Amino acid sequence: MARHNKLLESPPFAVEQALVQLGDNLRLARIRRSMTIADAAERIGTGPRAVMDAEKGKPATGIVVYAALLWLYNQLDQLGDVADPSKDKEGLILDSVHKRQRVRKIRGIDNDF
């Protein structure tokens, strides 16, 4: 029996809202370009159902569909900006706190005569 992915059934509220907002933005970008769902689907090489699901913000839609639509609308750089590690302030702070400095012993000649 196949296991159900609980994340797809009930994602955290913030994730769900972000996907819905992304879907709304993708739909607006498509409409501003006077494209139909079928046009967008054909240009990225998928079916209309995948584009409709992405525009609805469905969690089960593959990230490749979202990324391809961003590419189609010339907004793919936004995806890279989200994942930019230099903009992860919390991660940078945690990394600097937990970073270990390696101390090495000097082997060989010592100055003790």
C-alpha positions as CSV (number, residue, x, y, z in Angstrom):
1,M,0.0,0.0,0.0
2,A,1.4,3.4,-0.9
3,R,2.1,5.8,1.9
4,H,0.4,9.2,1.9
5,N,2.5,12.3,2.1
6,K,1.0,14.3,4.9
7,L,2.8,17.4,3.8
8,L,0.8,17.4,0.5
9,E,-2.5,16.8,2.3
10,S,-2.0,19.5,4.9
11,P,1.1,21.7,4.5
12,P,1.9,24.3,7.2
13,F,-0.3,27.3,6.9
14,A,2.5,29.7,5.8
15,V,3.6,27.3,3.1
16,E,0.0,26.9,1.8
17,Q,-0.4,30.7,1.7
18,A,2.9,31.2,-0.1
19,L,1.9,28.7,-2.7
20,V,-1.5,30.3,-3.2
21,Q,0.2,33.7,-3.6
22,L,2.7,32.3,-6.0
23,G,-0.1,30.8,-8.0
24,D,-2.0,34.1,-8.1
25,N,1.2,35.9,-9.3
26,L,1.7,33.3,-12.0
27,R,-1.8,33.7,-13.2
28,L,-1.6,37.5,-13.3
29,A,1.7,37.3,-15.2
30,R,0.1,34.9,-17.8
31,I,-2.9,37.2,-18.2
32,R,-0.8,40.3,-18.6
33,R,1.0,38.5,-21.4
34,S,-2.4,37.7,-23.1
35,M,-1.6,34.0,-22.9
36,T,-4.1,31.2,-22.4
37,I,-3.5,28.3,-20.1
38,A,-3.0,26.0,-23.1
39,D,-0.4,28.5,-24.6
40,A,1.6,28.5,-21.4
41,A,1.4,24.7,-21.1
42,E,2.5,24.2,-24.6
43,R,5.5,26.6,-24.3
44,I,6.8,24.9,-21.2
45,G,6.1,21.4,-22.4
46,T,3.4,20.2,-20.1
47,G,-0.4,19.8,-20.0
48,P,-2.9,22.5,-19.1
49,R,-3.8,20.7,-15.9
50,A,-0.3,21.3,-14.5
51,V,-0.5,25.0,-15.3
52,M,-4.0,25.2,-13.7
53,D,-2.8,23.4,-10.6
54,A,0.3,25.7,-10.3
55,E,-2.0,28.8,-10.6
56,K,-4.2,27.4,-7.8
57,G,-1.1,26.9,-5.6
58,K,-1.6,23.2,-5.2
59,P,1.2,21.6,-3.1
60,A,1.4,18.4,-5.2
61,T,2.4,20.4,-8.3
62,G,6.1,19.8,-9.0
63,I,8.5,22.6,-8.4
64,V,9.7,22.2,-12.0
65,V,6.3,23.4,-13.2
66,Y,6.5,26.5,-11.0
67,A,10.1,27.1,-12.1
68,A,9.2,26.7,-15.8
69,L,6.3,29.1,-15.5
70,L,8.6,31.7,-13.8
71,W,11.1,31.1,-16.7
72,L,8.3,31.6,-19.3
73,Y,7.3,34.9,-17.7
74,N,11.0,36.0,-17.4
75,Q,10.9,35.9,-13.6
76,L,13.1,33.0,-12.9
77,D,15.6,35.2,-11.1
78,Q,13.1,35.6,-8.3
79,L,13.4,31.9,-7.5
80,G,17.2,32.3,-7.2
81,D,16.8,35.3,-4.9
82,V,14.7,33.3,-2.5
83,A,17.4,30.7,-2.1
84,D,20.3,33.1,-2.0
85,P,22.4,32.0,1.0
86,S,23.9,35.4,1.4
87,K,20.4,36.8,2.3
88,D,19.8,34.2,5.0
89,K,20.5,36.4,8.0
90,E,19.4,33.9,10.6
91,G,21.4,31.1,8.9
92,L,24.5,33.3,8.8
93,I,24.2,34.2,12.5
94,L,23.8,30.5,13.5
95,D,26.7,29.5,11.3
96,S,29.0,32.1,12.9
97,V,28.0,31.0,16.4
98,H,28.4,27.3,15.8
99,K,31.5,27.5,13.6
100,R,34.4,25.6,15.1
101,Q,37.9,26.8,14.6
102,R,40.3,24.0,14.1
103,V,43.5,24.3,16.1
104,R,46.4,22.2,14.9
105,K,49.4,21.2,16.9
106,I,52.7,22.1,15.3
107,R,54.8,19.0,15.0
108,G,58.4,18.8,14.4
109,I,61.0,21.2,15.8
110,D,60.3,23.0,19.0
111,N,62.3,25.9,20.6
112,D,62.9,24.0,23.8
113,F,66.6,23.2,24.1
